Amino acid sequence: MSSQSLQQPSFLLANLKADATTKPLIQRCQDLLKIIDEYPAKELHLIFPWLVENVFGSLDGVISGWSLRLLHSRCNEYNVVLDFLNPSGPMMKLVYKLQAEEYKYELPVNYLPGPVKACIQEGVLPDCPLFHNKLQFPPPGVLTLSLALNPFEFFMFNFAHCLVAPRNCLQTQVSSLTDSAYFLLVDMYLKYFLPVEGSVPPSPFSDSRGSVTAPSPRASGVSFAGYGVHSPSLLKHHIFHQPSVNADPAAQEIWRSETLLQMFVEVWLHHYSLDMYQKLQSPQLALLQYRLSMSSMPCQPHAPPGSGTFHTYQVLLPFHSPPALWGLLEEPFSPSEEHVLVVRLLVKHLHAFSNSLKPEQLSSSPSAHSHTHASPLEEFKRVVVQRFVQQKLYLFLQHCFGHWPLDASFRAVLETWLSYIQPWRYTGEKNNPQPDQNRTVPDKWEPFVHENLLLYTKLFQGFLNRAVRTDLVNPKNALMVFRVAKVFAQPNLEEMIQKGEQLFLEPEHVLHHRQPRGYLTPSQGGSYLSSRQRVVTDTVFKVKSHVYSLEGQDCQYKQMFGPEVRGAVMKFIQIIAQARHTAKRISDHSTEAAANNSFLSWFGLGSSDLSNTFSGAEPEESGECLKKTHEFLDRALENLCQIFKLNQGQLAQLISNLSSSQDDGHSRQLPDCIQGENGLILTDLGRRQIINGLRRFEVQYQGDPELQPIRSYESALLVRFLYRLSSLLNDRFRGHMCALCSRSDFLGRLGRRYLADPDSSVRPKRSPLSRRTLERSLQPRLSLRPLASYRTLLLLLLFYLLGALLSLGPLPSTVLLLTGAVLYGVLMTLFAEKLKTH
């Protein structure tokens, strides 16, 4: 694509579309680099929407774009794409170039997050300030609403939506989800626009007035001090007028950071029902938040509850009436493991970003902070987690806890939760003298624990409900239980959670009696005692506001250390002990079986039952993995006892009782069932017994043993050939075989050893559902299928090689082999009764 200064914009776009189907991706990136550098913003404006769609894919998922989620480090285009899309690359240069000219791009409301879309369609002002003042009213006859976004907002929305957009094409799994180009670009954008050290680099372009249009302008002189749960600085705007942004450097410093974070949070964490959305915006909750904001700002004049945040919830857009039935519309939610891993990356970086705040700014009070000339970026760090992430992440995790499949892939959700509730892990301190398991949670994190109480208590209870329904014998599930118990067993954390629950449960009348009327500071004539009372009252209001904002005013809070949860933990400990016993029993059985078959099985003296090899055992059930399961569950029991102050003597007695009652005979019983019309029906106890391997139904192969699926250690050609040969011999000599096996003397017993035993093959099989008796009488037959095993073929080859070394030909070696087989059968027949008795 050569530069042509006189080329019309329509031809530029047409040429780019043609190149998209003919040129390789590397060549297209080089061409785009030249175009972005040489063409003016007026012409680039027309190709920008198409270029964004071509890179990230269409919002409806029809166009896959560059498939950033499938592009990994082994691809040739990997580095070229990263260079083109990185925060200081050509694509972002194009965004800044168009941003300086204040171009706008339409985004259909239909592609917005579900609650925001329904909110706008029903005429209510959205909760997220990112979408305020951008609504474009459609012309007459057009029903589709749209938003007018600036280039940076438009780019970031499409980038964030790329993670959750449906794709019609079949996507192959990459080697590692965290190795994709998309995952690395998210990390780059977070580090660039939310820097842990330094500030956000300024835009290389600016308009003639020296300003850049910010999506959510903040009034001058208003800090983040009032953020709490909802920030008046971001919500107090008139909905019909977009104020122009002046050249205030403070407003321009972080608006890109706010926009990026809001886009990520709104697009990735918007999965909740509209009933929940309405509950989060209730007027009673707004009044509580107003009381909280007033108690936190003693130097500011009292404003009536009809302004600020409370007023925001009452605003209706002029083109529609308020919704009548919010609950009828609900968006389906099925996040992928990649989606959760990206959210965890966001959580970890936000903790590091927030923890990089200077200690003097972190420790200062809101009133004192307002008088210090801290940069907007430092103010942003102080409130970023609580203001932008907490509420929606809680709903996101709560939904995952309740709807994620009961398998090991839940580990991604679990680690996201554990990353959020441990911000002290991301302080950037390299030297830590204490080992991880003995690390005491510093007292400075107590406010964070209190203001995120539900993410500790309610989600722990949600994990408990999941864990009792999972297979804890599986080492991956046992590891997850150990990880949660280890985190909550950290010294000082349990005391912080209990104190937070006490603050929430403090009665309202005590708060009113304790709360002073004017909140005067000592310099204004008040006392230090009243200041201390105000601090306690503020803490109580923050805890209550946190719980009510997430669960509603009518929530029934269940204490984590109350009797109900404590009883559930005791039941969970019993399940852990049962799984621990089962893992030990299976591990011991596997060790014994491996020892018995390790050497003799190579010579055909081990178990030859083909049905045992078709049990569907997974690698997680091997002896080494089960030893890890036993270790994880042991340590989880210790940590749970430490968290809930359980008596070690009672725990030891419980485990010993379980160990003595669950012997092998007990484990062979059927699971707990009740009699139904069509047979046996599993109870909840029976399901838990099956999940944890305590009991099981005897499931065996009931068809013709000769027709079992061909194993990986067998030659398919030989299996089919030997089956035809044995069928021919069995049809030819069936009468003689039946006569031989029907004899009761030594020859009969010898014949039954080499031929299929009819007595052992006639077994009544009963299904627990249909109660139908399956009886199959197999005639005595000759089975040549063991000769198709690669192990048998290798042994025969070694035997004939040994015969050749001893100067024995093939015929003498065959005679010697058959003679040995007959002698082995004779000896085993003679001593069969003694061996059975032994």
Disulfide bonds with the S-S distance in Angstrom:
none
